[in-house]
């Protein structure tokens, strides 16, 4: 069921709200940035995310094909979301959701992607470390 969640970076400079359905599934990927950042993400249409504070402070990081903007707070360093303007989606950091209950988080299904090998249709052989 879709619900409006509120989230923030660690220091509270960046705040957002997002219309998400945790029960529809979350994702973990083994690509270099997700692996190093230990990302736990949920995808949504770009219109589902609204930054309510600190948008002007958000830093941007892009790499490789530069299709995704990885947005993070420059003060505390927390990546709050990534987005692709050309594809119209956001990937919200589930760990930044301030009002998601422990029960909602524990029940959220996780799908794994082998981004390290550009194989987004299959999970990597090992997922326990993700």
CNS distance restraints for C-alpha pairs under 8 A (distance, minus, plus):
assign (resid   1 and name CA) (resid  21 and name CA) 5.33 0.50 0.50
assign (resid   1 and name CA) (resid  22 and name CA) 7.65 0.50 0.50
assign (resid   1 and name CA) (resid  23 and name CA) 6.77 0.50 0.50
assign (resid   1 and name CA) (resid  24 and name CA) 7.86 0.50 0.50
assign (resid   2 and name CA) (resid  19 and name CA) 6.24 0.50 0.50
assign (resid   2 and name CA) (resid  20 and name CA) 5.12 0.50 0.50
assign (resid   2 and name CA) (resid  21 and name CA) 4.21 0.50 0.50
assign (resid   2 and name CA) (resid  22 and name CA) 7.59 0.50 0.50
assign (resid   3 and name CA) (resid  19 and name CA) 5.42 0.50 0.50
assign (resid   3 and name CA) (resid  20 and name CA) 5.55 0.50 0.50
assign (resid   3 and name CA) (resid  21 and name CA) 6.24 0.50 0.50
assign (resid   4 and name CA) (resid  17 and name CA) 6.45 0.50 0.50
assign (resid   4 and name CA) (resid  18 and name CA) 5.40 0.50 0.50
assign (resid   4 and name CA) (resid  19 and name CA) 4.32 0.50 0.50
assign (resid   4 and name CA) (resid  20 and name CA) 6.32 0.50 0.50
assign (resid   5 and name CA) (resid  17 and name CA) 5.46 0.50 0.50
assign (resid   5 and name CA) (resid  18 and name CA) 5.34 0.50 0.50
assign (resid   5 and name CA) (resid  19 and name CA) 6.33 0.50 0.50
assign (resid   5 and name CA) (resid  20 and name CA) 7.04 0.50 0.50
assign (resid   5 and name CA) (resid  97 and name CA) 6.48 0.50 0.50
assign (resid   5 and name CA) (resid  98 and name CA) 7.50 0.50 0.50
assign (resid   5 and name CA) (resid  99 and name CA) 6.22 0.50 0.50
assign (resid   5 and name CA) (resid 100 and name CA) 6.82 0.50 0.50
assign (resid   6 and name CA) (resid  15 and name CA) 7.45 0.50 0.50
assign (resid   6 and name CA) (resid  16 and name CA) 5.81 0.50 0.50
assign (resid   6 and name CA) (resid  17 and name CA) 4.36 0.50 0.50
assign (resid   6 and name CA) (resid  18 and name CA) 6.55 0.50 0.50
assign (resid   6 and name CA) (resid  97 and name CA) 5.86 0.50 0.50
assign (resid   6 and name CA) (resid  98 and name CA) 5.79 0.50 0.50
assign (resid   6 and name CA) (resid  99 and name CA) 6.06 0.50 0.50
assign (resid   7 and name CA) (resid  15 and name CA) 5.70 0.50 0.50
assign (resid   7 and name CA) (resid  16 and name CA) 5.26 0.50 0.50
assign (resid   7 and name CA) (resid  17 and name CA) 6.06 0.50 0.50
assign (resid   7 and name CA) (resid  18 and name CA) 7.98 0.50 0.50
assign (resid   7 and name CA) (resid  96 and name CA) 5.25 0.50 0.50
assign (resid   7 and name CA) (resid  97 and name CA) 4.18 0.50 0.50
assign (resid   7 and name CA) (resid  98 and name CA) 4.76 0.50 0.50
assign (resid   7 and name CA) (resid  99 and name CA) 7.19 0.50 0.50
assign (resid   8 and name CA) (resid  12 and name CA) 5.59 0.50 0.50
assign (resid   8 and name CA) (resid  13 and name CA) 7.45 0.50 0.50
assign (resid   8 and name CA) (resid  14 and name CA) 5.45 0.50 0.50
assign (resid   8 and name CA) (resid  15 and name CA) 4.26 0.50 0.50
assign (resid   8 and name CA) (resid  16 and name CA) 6.12 0.50 0.50
assign (resid   8 and name CA) (resid  80 and name CA) 7.09 0.50 0.50
assign (resid   8 and name CA) (resid  96 and name CA) 5.54 0.50 0.50
assign (resid   8 and name CA) (resid  97 and name CA) 6.78 0.50 0.50
assign (resid   8 and name CA) (resid  98 and name CA) 6.76 0.50 0.50
assign (resid   9 and name CA) (resid  13 and name CA) 6.67 0.50 0.50
assign (resid   9 and name CA) (resid  14 and name CA) 5.54 0.50 0.50
assign (resid   9 and name CA) (resid  15 and name CA) 6.78 0.50 0.50
assign (resid   9 and name CA) (resid  72 and name CA) 7.98 0.50 0.50
assign (resid   9 and name CA) (resid  73 and name CA) 6.65 0.50 0.50
assign (resid   9 and name CA) (resid  76 and name CA) 7.33 0.50 0.50
assign (resid   9 and name CA) (resid  78 and name CA) 5.59 0.50 0.50
assign (resid   9 and name CA) (resid  79 and name CA) 7.35 0.50 0.50
assign (resid   9 and name CA) (resid  80 and name CA) 6.18 0.50 0.50
assign (resid   9 and name CA) (resid  96 and name CA) 6.20 0.50 0.50
assign (resid  10 and name CA) (resid  76 and name CA) 6.24 0.50 0.50
assign (resid  10 and name CA) (resid  78 and name CA) 6.46 0.50 0.50
assign (resid  10 and name CA) (resid  96 and name CA) 7.86 0.50 0.50
assign (resid  11 and name CA) (resid  75 and name CA) 7.43 0.50 0.50
assign (resid  11 and name CA) (resid  76 and name CA) 5.93 0.50 0.50
assign (resid  13 and name CA) (resid  53 and name CA) 6.78 0.50 0.50
assign (resid  13 and name CA) (resid  54 and name CA) 5.44 0.50 0.50
assign (resid  13 and name CA) (resid  73 and name CA) 7.33 0.50 0.50
assign (resid  13 and name CA) (resid  75 and name CA) 7.83 0.50 0.50
assign (resid  14 and name CA) (resid  51 and name CA) 7.47 0.50 0.50
assign (resid  14 and name CA) (resid  52 and name CA) 7.63 0.50 0.50
assign (resid  14 and name CA) (resid  53 and name CA) 5.28 0.50 0.50
assign (resid  14 and name CA) (resid  54 and name CA) 4.40 0.50 0.50
assign (resid  14 and name CA) (resid  55 and name CA) 6.56 0.50 0.50
assign (resid  14 and name CA) (resid  57 and name CA) 7.69 0.50 0.50
assign (resid  14 and name CA) (resid  58 and name CA) 7.39 0.50 0.50
assign (resid  14 and name CA) (resid  73 and name CA) 6.58 0.50 0.50
assign (resid  15 and name CA) (resid  51 and name CA) 5.97 0.50 0.50
assign (resid  15 and name CA) (resid  52 and name CA) 5.42 0.50 0.50
assign (resid  15 and name CA) (resid  53 and name CA) 4.88 0.50 0.50
assign (resid  15 and name CA) (resid  54 and name CA) 6.57 0.50 0.50
assign (resid  16 and name CA) (resid  49 and name CA) 7.06 0.50 0.50
assign (resid  16 and name CA) (resid  50 and name CA) 5.55 0.50 0.50
assign (resid  16 and name CA) (resid  51 and name CA) 4.15 0.50 0.50
assign (resid  16 and name CA) (resid  52 and name CA) 4.94 0.50 0.50
assign (resid  16 and name CA) (resid  53 and name CA) 6.78 0.50 0.50
assign (resid  17 and name CA) (resid  49 and name CA) 5.99 0.50 0.50
assign (resid  17 and name CA) (resid  50 and name CA) 5.37 0.50 0.50
assign (resid  17 and name CA) (resid  51 and name CA) 6.47 0.50 0.50
assign (resid  17 and name CA) (resid  52 and name CA) 7.02 0.50 0.50
assign (resid  18 and name CA) (resid  48 and name CA) 5.28 0.50 0.50
assign (resid  18 and name CA) (resid  49 and name CA) 4.40 0.50 0.50
assign (resid  18 and name CA) (resid  50 and name CA) 6.21 0.50 0.50
assign (resid  19 and name CA) (resid  44 and name CA) 7.97 0.50 0.50
assign (resid  19 and name CA) (resid  48 and name CA) 5.01 0.50 0.50
assign (resid  19 and name CA) (resid  49 and name CA) 6.71 0.50 0.50
assign (resid  20 and name CA) (resid  42 and name CA) 7.84 0.50 0.50
assign (resid  20 and name CA) (resid  44 and name CA) 6.81 0.50 0.50
assign (resid  20 and name CA) (resid  48 and name CA) 7.26 0.50 0.50
assign (resid  21 and name CA) (resid  25 and name CA) 7.49 0.50 0.50
assign (resid  22 and name CA) (resid  26 and name CA) 6.63 0.50 0.50
assign (resid  22 and name CA) (resid  42 and name CA) 7.39 0.50 0.50
assign (resid  22 and name CA) (resid 104 and name CA) 7.04 0.50 0.50
assign (resid  22 and name CA) (resid 105 and name CA) 7.46 0.50 0.50
assign (resid  22 and name CA) (resid 108 and name CA) 5.38 0.50 0.50
assign (resid  22 and name CA) (resid 109 and name CA) 7.71 0.50 0.50
assign (resid  23 and name CA) (resid 104 and name CA) 7.65 0.50 0.50
assign (resid  23 and name CA) (resid 107 and name CA) 6.99 0.50 0.50
assign (resid  23 and name CA) (resid 108 and name CA) 5.03 0.50 0.50
assign (resid  23 and name CA) (resid 109 and name CA) 6.49 0.50 0.50
assign (resid  24 and name CA) (resid 108 and name CA) 7.39 0.50 0.50
assign (resid  24 and name CA) (resid 109 and name CA) 7.14 0.50 0.50
assign (resid  25 and name CA) (resid  42 and name CA) 7.01 0.50 0.50
assign (resid  25 and name CA) (resid 108 and name CA) 5.83 0.50 0.50
assign (resid  25 and name CA) (resid 109 and name CA) 4.67 0.50 0.50
assign (resid  25 and name CA) (resid 110 and name CA) 5.69 0.50 0.50
assign (resid  25 and name CA) (resid 111 and name CA) 6.86 0.50 0.50
assign (resid  26 and name CA) (resid  40 and name CA) 7.10 0.50 0.50
assign (resid  26 and name CA) (resid  41 and name CA) 5.70 0.50 0.50
assign (resid  26 and name CA) (resid  42 and name CA) 4.56 0.50 0.50
assign (resid  26 and name CA) (resid  43 and name CA) 7.22 0.50 0.50
assign (resid  26 and name CA) (resid 108 and name CA) 6.56 0.50 0.50
assign (resid  26 and name CA) (resid 109 and name CA) 5.94 0.50 0.50
assign (resid  26 and name CA) (resid 110 and name CA) 4.77 0.50 0.50
assign (resid  26 and name CA) (resid 111 and name CA) 6.14 0.50 0.50
assign (resid  27 and name CA) (resid  40 and name CA) 5.98 0.50 0.50
assign (resid  27 and name CA) (resid  41 and name CA) 5.20 0.50 0.50
assign (resid  27 and name CA) (resid  42 and name CA) 6.02 0.50 0.50
assign (resid  27 and name CA) (resid  43 and name CA) 7.99 0.50 0.50
assign (resid  27 and name CA) (resid 110 and name CA) 5.14 0.50 0.50
assign (resid  27 and name CA) (resid 111 and name CA) 4.74 0.50 0.50
assign (resid  27 and name CA) (resid 112 and name CA) 5.73 0.50 0.50
assign (resid  27 and name CA) (resid 113 and name CA) 7.40 0.50 0.50
assign (resid  28 and name CA) (resid  34 and name CA) 7.40 0.50 0.50
assign (resid  28 and name CA) (resid  39 and name CA) 6.37 0.50 0.50
assign (resid  28 and name CA) (resid  40 and name CA) 5.28 0.50 0.50
assign (resid  28 and name CA) (resid  41 and name CA) 6.43 0.50 0.50
assign (resid  28 and name CA) (resid 110 and name CA) 6.87 0.50 0.50
assign (resid  28 and name CA) (resid 111 and name CA) 6.38 0.50 0.50
assign (resid  28 and name CA) (resid 112 and name CA) 5.01 0.50 0.50
assign (resid  28 and name CA) (resid 113 and name CA) 6.38 0.50 0.50
assign (resid  28 and name CA) (resid 130 and name CA) 6.51 0.50 0.50
assign (resid  29 and name CA) (resid  34 and name CA) 5.80 0.50 0.50
assign (resid  29 and name CA) (resid  35 and name CA) 6.83 0.50 0.50
assign (resid  29 and name CA) (resid  39 and name CA) 7.49 0.50 0.50
assign (resid  29 and name CA) (resid 112 and name CA) 5.67 0.50 0.50
assign (resid  29 and name CA) (resid 113 and name CA) 4.67 0.50 0.50
assign (resid  29 and name CA) (resid 114 and name CA) 6.05 0.50 0.50
assign (resid  29 and name CA) (resid 115 and name CA) 5.84 0.50 0.50
assign (resid  29 and name CA) (resid 116 and name CA) 7.89 0.50 0.50
assign (resid  29 and name CA) (resid 130 and name CA) 7.25 0.50 0.50
assign (resid  30 and name CA) (resid  34 and name CA) 5.98 0.50 0.50
assign (resid  30 and name CA) (resid  35 and name CA) 5.03 0.50 0.50
assign (resid  30 and name CA) (resid 113 and name CA) 6.66 0.50 0.50
assign (resid  30 and name CA) (resid 114 and name CA) 5.69 0.50 0.50
assign (resid  30 and name CA) (resid 115 and name CA) 5.56 0.50 0.50
assign (resid  30 and name CA) (resid 116 and name CA) 5.51 0.50 0.50
assign (resid  30 and name CA) (resid 124 and name CA) 7.61 0.50 0.50
assign (resid  30 and name CA) (resid 130 and name CA) 6.97 0.50 0.50
assign (resid  31 and name CA) (resid  35 and name CA) 5.75 0.50 0.50
assign (resid  31 and name CA) (resid 114 and name CA) 6.92 0.50 0.50
assign (resid  31 and name CA) (resid 115 and name CA) 4.47 0.50 0.50
assign (resid  31 and name CA) (resid 116 and name CA) 4.04 0.50 0.50
assign (resid  31 and name CA) (resid 117 and name CA) 7.67 0.50 0.50
assign (resid  32 and name CA) (resid  36 and name CA) 6.06 0.50 0.50
assign (resid  32 and name CA) (resid 116 and name CA) 6.57 0.50 0.50
assign (resid  33 and name CA) (resid  37 and name CA) 5.89 0.50 0.50
assign (resid  34 and name CA) (resid  38 and name CA) 5.52 0.50 0.50
assign (resid  34 and name CA) (resid  39 and name CA) 4.89 0.50 0.50
assign (resid  35 and name CA) (resid  39 and name CA) 6.82 0.50 0.50
assign (resid  35 and name CA) (resid 130 and name CA) 7.24 0.50 0.50
assign (resid  38 and name CA) (resid 130 and name CA) 7.02 0.50 0.50
assign (resid  39 and name CA) (resid  93 and name CA) 6.70 0.50 0.50
assign (resid  40 and name CA) (resid  93 and name CA) 5.79 0.50 0.50
assign (resid  40 and name CA) (resid  94 and name CA) 5.66 0.50 0.50
assign (resid  40 and name CA) (resid  95 and name CA) 6.78 0.50 0.50
assign (resid  41 and name CA) (resid  91 and name CA) 5.64 0.50 0.50
assign (resid  41 and name CA) (resid  92 and name CA) 5.35 0.50 0.50
assign (resid  41 and name CA) (resid  93 and name CA) 4.72 0.50 0.50
assign (resid  41 and name CA) (resid  94 and name CA) 5.33 0.50 0.50
assign (resid  42 and name CA) (resid  91 and name CA) 5.31 0.50 0.50
assign (resid  42 and name CA) (resid  92 and name CA) 5.34 0.50 0.50
assign (resid  42 and name CA) (resid  93 and name CA) 6.75 0.50 0.50
assign (resid  42 and name CA) (resid  94 and name CA) 6.39 0.50 0.50
assign (resid  43 and name CA) (resid  89 and name CA) 6.84 0.50 0.50
assign (resid  43 and name CA) (resid  90 and name CA) 5.67 0.50 0.50
assign (resid  43 and name CA) (resid  91 and name CA) 4.38 0.50 0.50
assign (resid  43 and name CA) (resid  92 and name CA) 6.41 0.50 0.50
assign (resid  44 and name CA) (resid  48 and name CA) 6.25 0.50 0.50
assign (resid  44 and name CA) (resid  89 and name CA) 5.70 0.50 0.50
assign (resid  44 and name CA) (resid  90 and name CA) 5.45 0.50 0.50
assign (resid  44 and name CA) (resid  91 and name CA) 6.46 0.50 0.50
assign (resid  44 and name CA) (resid  92 and name CA) 7.84 0.50 0.50
assign (resid  45 and name CA) (resid  49 and name CA) 7.80 0.50 0.50
assign (resid  45 and name CA) (resid  88 and name CA) 6.04 0.50 0.50
assign (resid  45 and name CA) (resid  89 and name CA) 4.43 0.50 0.50
assign (resid  45 and name CA) (resid  90 and name CA) 6.02 0.50 0.50
assign (resid  46 and name CA) (resid  83 and name CA) 7.20 0.50 0.50
assign (resid  46 and name CA) (resid  85 and name CA) 7.84 0.50 0.50
assign (resid  46 and name CA) (resid  88 and name CA) 5.23 0.50 0.50
assign (resid  46 and name CA) (resid  89 and name CA) 4.42 0.50 0.50
assign (resid  46 and name CA) (resid  90 and name CA) 5.07 0.50 0.50
assign (resid  47 and name CA) (resid  89 and name CA) 8.00 0.50 0.50
assign (resid  49 and name CA) (resid  90 and name CA) 7.41 0.50 0.50
assign (resid  51 and name CA) (resid  55 and name CA) 6.06 0.50 0.50
assign (resid  54 and name CA) (resid  58 and name CA) 6.66 0.50 0.50
assign (resid  57 and name CA) (resid  73 and name CA) 6.84 0.50 0.50
assign (resid  57 and name CA) (resid  74 and name CA) 7.14 0.50 0.50
assign (resid  58 and name CA) (resid  71 and name CA) 6.06 0.50 0.50
assign (resid  58 and name CA) (resid  72 and name CA) 5.56 0.50 0.50
assign (resid  58 and name CA) (resid  73 and name CA) 5.16 0.50 0.50
assign (resid  58 and name CA) (resid  74 and name CA) 6.56 0.50 0.50
assign (resid  59 and name CA) (resid  71 and name CA) 5.61 0.50 0.50
assign (resid  59 and name CA) (resid  72 and name CA) 5.32 0.50 0.50
assign (resid  59 and name CA) (resid  73 and name CA) 6.04 0.50 0.50
assign (resid  59 and name CA) (resid  74 and name CA) 5.85 0.50 0.50
assign (resid  60 and name CA) (resid  69 and name CA) 5.99 0.50 0.50
assign (resid  60 and name CA) (resid  70 and name CA) 5.58 0.50 0.50
assign (resid  60 and name CA) (resid  71 and name CA) 4.76 0.50 0.50
assign (resid  60 and name CA) (resid  72 and name CA) 6.55 0.50 0.50
assign (resid  61 and name CA) (resid  69 and name CA) 5.86 0.50 0.50
assign (resid  61 and name CA) (resid  70 and name CA) 5.00 0.50 0.50
assign (resid  61 and name CA) (resid  71 and name CA) 6.52 0.50 0.50
assign (resid  62 and name CA) (resid  66 and name CA) 4.99 0.50 0.50
assign (resid  62 and name CA) (resid  67 and name CA) 7.46 0.50 0.50
assign (resid  62 and name CA) (resid  68 and name CA) 6.30 0.50 0.50
assign (resid  62 and name CA) (resid  69 and name CA) 5.44 0.50 0.50
assign (resid  62 and name CA) (resid  70 and name CA) 6.25 0.50 0.50
assign (resid  67 and name CA) (resid  84 and name CA) 5.93 0.50 0.50
assign (resid  67 and name CA) (resid  86 and name CA) 7.54 0.50 0.50
assign (resid  68 and name CA) (resid  82 and name CA) 6.32 0.50 0.50
assign (resid  68 and name CA) (resid  83 and name CA) 5.42 0.50 0.50
assign (resid  68 and name CA) (resid  84 and name CA) 4.67 0.50 0.50
assign (resid  68 and name CA) (resid  85 and name CA) 7.80 0.50 0.50
assign (resid  69 and name CA) (resid  82 and name CA) 5.34 0.50 0.50
assign (resid  69 and name CA) (resid  83 and name CA) 5.27 0.50 0.50
assign (resid  69 and name CA) (resid  84 and name CA) 6.24 0.50 0.50
assign (resid  70 and name CA) (resid  79 and name CA) 6.99 0.50 0.50
assign (resid  70 and name CA) (resid  81 and name CA) 6.32 0.50 0.50
assign (resid  70 and name CA) (resid  82 and name CA) 4.28 0.50 0.50
assign (resid  70 and name CA) (resid  83 and name CA) 6.72 0.50 0.50
assign (resid  71 and name CA) (resid  79 and name CA) 5.79 0.50 0.50
assign (resid  71 and name CA) (resid  80 and name CA) 6.26 0.50 0.50
assign (resid  71 and name CA) (resid  81 and name CA) 5.58 0.50 0.50
assign (resid  71 and name CA) (resid  82 and name CA) 5.58 0.50 0.50
assign (resid  71 and name CA) (resid  83 and name CA) 7.89 0.50 0.50
assign (resid  72 and name CA) (resid  77 and name CA) 6.04 0.50 0.50
assign (resid  72 and name CA) (resid  78 and name CA) 5.40 0.50 0.50
assign (resid  72 and name CA) (resid  79 and name CA) 3.99 0.50 0.50
assign (resid  72 and name CA) (resid  80 and name CA) 5.56 0.50 0.50
assign (resid  72 and name CA) (resid  81 and name CA) 7.14 0.50 0.50
assign (resid  73 and name CA) (resid  77 and name CA) 5.06 0.50 0.50
assign (resid  73 and name CA) (resid  78 and name CA) 5.56 0.50 0.50
assign (resid  73 and name CA) (resid  79 and name CA) 6.54 0.50 0.50
assign (resid  73 and name CA) (resid  80 and name CA) 7.50 0.50 0.50
assign (resid  74 and name CA) (resid  78 and name CA) 7.81 0.50 0.50
assign (resid  79 and name CA) (resid  93 and name CA) 7.08 0.50 0.50
assign (resid  80 and name CA) (resid  92 and name CA) 6.27 0.50 0.50
assign (resid  80 and name CA) (resid  93 and name CA) 5.31 0.50 0.50
assign (resid  80 and name CA) (resid  96 and name CA) 6.33 0.50 0.50
assign (resid  81 and name CA) (resid  90 and name CA) 6.76 0.50 0.50
assign (resid  81 and name CA) (resid  91 and name CA) 5.47 0.50 0.50
assign (resid  81 and name CA) (resid  92 and name CA) 4.34 0.50 0.50
assign (resid  81 and name CA) (resid  93 and name CA) 5.45 0.50 0.50
assign (resid  82 and name CA) (resid  90 and name CA) 5.61 0.50 0.50
assign (resid  82 and name CA) (resid  91 and name CA) 5.12 0.50 0.50
assign (resid  82 and name CA) (resid  92 and name CA) 6.56 0.50 0.50
assign (resid  83 and name CA) (resid  88 and name CA) 7.49 0.50 0.50
assign (resid  83 and name CA) (resid  89 and name CA) 5.73 0.50 0.50
assign (resid  83 and name CA) (resid  90 and name CA) 4.21 0.50 0.50
assign (resid  83 and name CA) (resid  91 and name CA) 6.15 0.50 0.50
assign (resid  84 and name CA) (resid  88 and name CA) 5.76 0.50 0.50
assign (resid  84 and name CA) (resid  89 and name CA) 5.66 0.50 0.50
assign (resid  84 and name CA) (resid  90 and name CA) 6.55 0.50 0.50
assign (resid  85 and name CA) (resid  89 and name CA) 7.04 0.50 0.50
assign (resid  92 and name CA) (resid  96 and name CA) 7.95 0.50 0.50
assign (resid  93 and name CA) (resid  97 and name CA) 7.39 0.50 0.50
assign (resid 100 and name CA) (resid 104 and name CA) 6.23 0.50 0.50
assign (resid 100 and name CA) (resid 105 and name CA) 6.67 0.50 0.50
assign (resid 101 and name CA) (resid 105 and name CA) 6.28 0.50 0.50
assign (resid 102 and name CA) (resid 106 and name CA) 6.03 0.50 0.50
assign (resid 103 and name CA) (resid 107 and name CA) 6.08 0.50 0.50
assign (resid 104 and name CA) (resid 108 and name CA) 6.09 0.50 0.50
assign (resid 111 and name CA) (resid 123 and name CA) 7.62 0.50 0.50
assign (resid 112 and name CA) (resid 122 and name CA) 7.46 0.50 0.50
assign (resid 112 and name CA) (resid 123 and name CA) 4.87 0.50 0.50
assign (resid 112 and name CA) (resid 124 and name CA) 7.12 0.50 0.50
assign (resid 112 and name CA) (resid 127 and name CA) 7.15 0.50 0.50
assign (resid 113 and name CA) (resid 119 and name CA) 6.97 0.50 0.50
assign (resid 113 and name CA) (resid 120 and name CA) 5.14 0.50 0.50
assign (resid 113 and name CA) (resid 121 and name CA) 6.91 0.50 0.50
assign (resid 113 and name CA) (resid 122 and name CA) 5.87 0.50 0.50
assign (resid 113 and name CA) (resid 123 and name CA) 4.56 0.50 0.50
assign (resid 113 and name CA) (resid 124 and name CA) 6.36 0.50 0.50
assign (resid 114 and name CA) (resid 118 and name CA) 6.36 0.50 0.50
assign (resid 114 and name CA) (resid 119 and name CA) 5.12 0.50 0.50
assign (resid 114 and name CA) (resid 120 and name CA) 5.66 0.50 0.50
assign (resid 114 and name CA) (resid 121 and name CA) 7.77 0.50 0.50
assign (resid 114 and name CA) (resid 122 and name CA) 6.17 0.50 0.50
assign (resid 114 and name CA) (resid 123 and name CA) 5.15 0.50 0.50
assign (resid 114 and name CA) (resid 124 and name CA) 4.71 0.50 0.50
assign (resid 115 and name CA) (resid 119 and name CA) 5.63 0.50 0.50
assign (resid 115 and name CA) (resid 120 and name CA) 5.87 0.50 0.50
assign (resid 119 and name CA) (resid 123 and name CA) 7.89 0.50 0.50
assign (resid 123 and name CA) (resid 127 and name CA) 7.62 0.50 0.50
